[in-house]
Amino acid sequence: MPVTLKQYVCITGASSGIGLEAAKAFAGLGFHLILVARRQKQLEELRKELLQQYPDLDILVKSLDLSIPDNAYQLYNSLKGFHITVWINNAGFGNYDSVAHQNLEKTSAMIHLNIEALTILSSLYVRDYQDIDSSQLINISSRGGYMLVDNAVTYCATKFYVSAFTEGLALEMKNNRHSLQAKVLAPAATQTEFGKVASDSSSYNYDDHFKQYHSAKEMADFLIQLYKSDKTVELVDVKDFSFHLSQQLFNY
């Protein structure tokens, strides 16, 4: 009889927010998990919580900082023994500041994480899984990856890269008849730690800045919709905060 491989989902940035809720959602679908983030304690707490509800799952946690490019290679190489059906590049952060005044050390780390680490991990995953049935690469972009946001120009630019890179990869996979599906999720305002990090303020309150926003749980639900669909993009309509699935949005 053929050996049935364990099906894993790898999620970066899994210690909080969308990544944490995505871990819960995919656990609910019966997937084994590889959870990656900087904060070991939060990862261990999430693992313990999930195993209480899903004791038969195999849940691996990896603590490392993906804004250091070598760590992206280290992470991927350490997972060669696992069959990763879905890879989700969720790790990233933003910055609210003008170009003239932005902290360049923070900006550099943001570019390394949002762009470089995502590109490295995506490329390595595609090399191994492009012809594996049911494999999916889902990159988390932003509504700011399809429109400009005042006082967040550099952040938006990093997410424009994520959107363009992922849409282009999806087209490449289709045109060359590869099995892997590349997809991009583009949230708008979502109540997570994002606002505190982007503003460098521990007192950041979403109600003070947005008339409407999504919860991380809602975003994870949208992510599952994208995973189950045959579409490439799922993004927010900022007029009414509804989510829409579509094929590629950039011109070719």
C-alpha positions in Angstrom: 0.0 0.0 0.0 1.3 3.6 -0.7 2.5 5.6 2.2 0.3 8.6 3.0 2.4 11.6 3.8 1.5 13.9 6.6 0.2 17.2 5.2 1.7 20.3 6.8 0.9 24.0 6.5 3.8 26.3 7.3 2.9 29.7 8.6 5.4 32.5 9.2 4.5 35.3 11.6 2.4 32.8 13.5 2.7 34.1 17.1 -0.1 36.7 16.8 -2.7 38.3 14.6 -3.6 36.8 11.2 -0.9 34.1 11.5 -2.2 32.9 14.8 -5.8 32.8 13.6 -4.7 31.1 10.4 -3.0 28.4 12.4 -6.2 27.7 14.3 -8.2 27.7 11.0 -5.9 25.2 9.3 -5.7 23.0 12.4 -9.5 22.9 12.2 -9.1 21.5 8.6 -6.9 18.7 10.0 -3.5 19.9 8.8 -0.4 19.4 10.8 1.4 22.7 11.4 4.8 24.3 11.3 4.6 27.7 13.1 7.3 30.3 12.7 7.9 33.6 14.5 10.5 35.4 16.6 8.7 34.9 19.9 9.2 31.4 21.2 6.9 31.8 24.3 3.9 32.8 22.2 4.5 30.0 19.8 4.7 27.4 22.6 1.5 28.8 24.1 -0.3 28.5 20.7 1.0 25.0 20.2 -0.3 24.0 23.7 -3.7 25.5 23.0 -4.0 23.8 19.7 -3.0 20.4 21.0 -5.6 20.6 23.7 -8.2 20.8 21.0 -6.5 18.7 18.3 -4.3 16.2 20.2 -3.6 14.1 17.1 -1.9 16.9 15.2 1.9 17.3 14.8 2.7 20.9 15.6 6.3 22.1 15.2 7.4 25.6 16.3 10.4 27.4 14.9 11.7 30.6 16.6 13.8 32.9 14.4 14.0 36.4 13.0 13.3 36.2 9.2 14.4 39.8 8.7 17.9 38.3 8.8 18.2 36.7 5.3 20.3 33.8 6.3 17.6 32.7 8.7 15.2 32.2 5.7 17.6 29.7 4.2 18.1 28.1 7.5 14.4 27.7 8.1 13.6 26.2 4.8 16.6 23.8 4.9 15.5 22.6 8.3 12.1 21.6 7.0 13.3 19.4 4.1 11.9 16.3 5.8 8.3 17.6 5.9 5.7 17.5 3.2 4.4 21.1 3.2 1.2 21.3 1.3 0.6 25.0 1.9 3.3 27.6 2.6 2.0 30.9 3.9 4.4 33.9 4.0 2.6 36.0 6.6 5.5 37.5 8.5 5.9 41.2 7.9 5.4 44.6 9.5 4.6 48.2 8.5 5.8 51.7 9.2 3.7 54.9 9.6 6.0 57.8 8.7 7.0 60.1 5.9 9.8 59.1 3.6 11.8 62.1 4.9 11.5 61.1 8.5 11.3 57.3 8.4 13.7 55.4 10.7 16.0 53.8 8.1 17.1 51.0 10.4 13.4 50.0 10.8 12.8 50.6 7.1 15.7 48.3 6.2 14.5 45.5 8.5 11.0 45.9 7.0 12.3 45.6 3.4 14.4 42.5 4.4 11.4 40.9 5.9 8.5 42.0 3.7 10.4 41.5 0.4 13.7 39.6 0.7 12.7 36.8 3.1 9.4 36.3 1.3 11.2 36.0 -2.0 13.7 33.6 -0.7 11.1 31.4 0.9 8.7 31.5 -2.0 11.5 30.6 -4.5 12.8 27.7 -2.4 9.2 26.4 -2.0 8.4 26.7 -5.7 11.6 24.8 -6.6 10.5 21.8 -4.6 6.7 21.9 -5.0 5.9 23.4 -8.4 4.9 20.0 -9.7 3.4 18.6 -6.6 -0.4 18.3 -6.7 -2.4 20.4 -4.3 0.6 22.6 -3.3 -0.2 26.2 -2.6 1.9 29.3 -1.8 -0.1 32.1 -0.2 1.6 35.4 0.3 0.1 38.0 2.5 0.1 41.4 0.9 -2.1 44.4 1.8 -4.7 46.6 0.3 -1.7 48.9 0.4 -0.2 46.6 -2.1 -2.8 47.8 -4.6 -3.2 51.4 -3.6 -1.1 54.1 -2.0 -1.7 55.1 1.7 -0.6 58.5 3.0 2.3 58.3 5.5 3.0 54.7 4.6 4.7 55.0 1.2 7.6 52.7 1.8 5.4 50.0 3.4 3.0 50.2 0.5 5.9 49.8 -1.9 7.0 46.6 -0.2 3.5 45.2 -0.5 3.2 46.3 -4.2 6.2 44.1 -4.6 4.5 41.2 -2.8 1.4 41.6 -4.9 3.3 41.9 -8.2 5.7 39.1 -7.4 2.9 36.7 -6.4 0.6 37.5 -9.3 3.5 37.1 -11.7 4.5 33.8 -10.1 0.9 32.6 -10.5 0.9 33.4 -14.2 4.3 31.7 -14.5 3.0 28.5 -12.9 -0.1 28.5 -15.2 1.7 29.3 -18.4 4.2 26.5 -17.7 1.5 24.0 -16.6 2.9 23.5 -13.1 0.6 22.2 -10.4 1.4 24.8 -7.7 -1.0 27.6 -7.1 0.4 31.0 -6.0 -2.1 33.3 -4.3 -2.1 36.7 -2.6 -4.3 37.8 0.2 -4.6 41.6 0.5 -6.2 42.7 3.8 -7.1 46.3 4.7 -7.1 47.5 8.3 -7.0 44.5 10.6 -7.0 44.7 14.4 -3.6 43.1 15.2 -0.3 44.2 16.6 0.4 45.8 13.2 -0.8 49.3 14.3 1.4 49.4 17.4 4.5 48.3 15.5 3.9 50.6 12.5 3.3 53.6 14.7 5.9 52.7 17.4 3.1 53.3 20.0 2.0 50.7 22.5 -1.3 52.7 23.0 -2.4 52.5 19.3 -6.1 52.1 19.1 -7.8 51.1 15.9 -11.1 52.8 16.8 -9.2 56.1 16.8 -7.9 55.7 13.3 -10.5 53.6 11.3 -14.2 53.7 11.0 -14.2 50.1 9.9 -11.7 47.2 10.2 -11.6 43.5 10.3 -10.6 41.2 13.1 -7.7 38.7 12.7 -10.3 35.9 12.9 -12.2 37.3 10.0 -9.0 37.6 8.0 -8.2 34.0 8.7 -11.7 33.0 7.4 -11.0 35.0 4.2 -7.6 33.2 3.9 -9.4 29.8 4.1 -11.8 31.0 1.4 -8.8 31.9 -0.8 -7.2 28.5 -0.1 -10.3 26.6 -1.1 -10.9 28.7 -4.3 -9.3 28.5 -7.7 -8.7 32.3 -7.7 -5.4 34.1 -7.4 -6.2 37.2 -5.4 -8.5 38.1 -2.5 -8.6 41.7 -1.5 -10.8 44.2 0.4 -13.0 46.7 -1.2 -12.2 49.7 0.9 -15.7 51.3 0.2 -17.6 48.7 2.3 -14.8 46.4 3.6 -16.2 43.4 1.7 -13.7 40.8 0.4 -13.6 39.8 -3.3 -11.9 36.8 -5.0 -10.5 37.4 -8.5 -7.9 36.4 -10.9 -4.8 38.5 -11.4 -5.3 42.3 -11.2 -2.1 43.6 -12.7 -1.9 44.0 -16.4 0.2 41.6 -18.5 
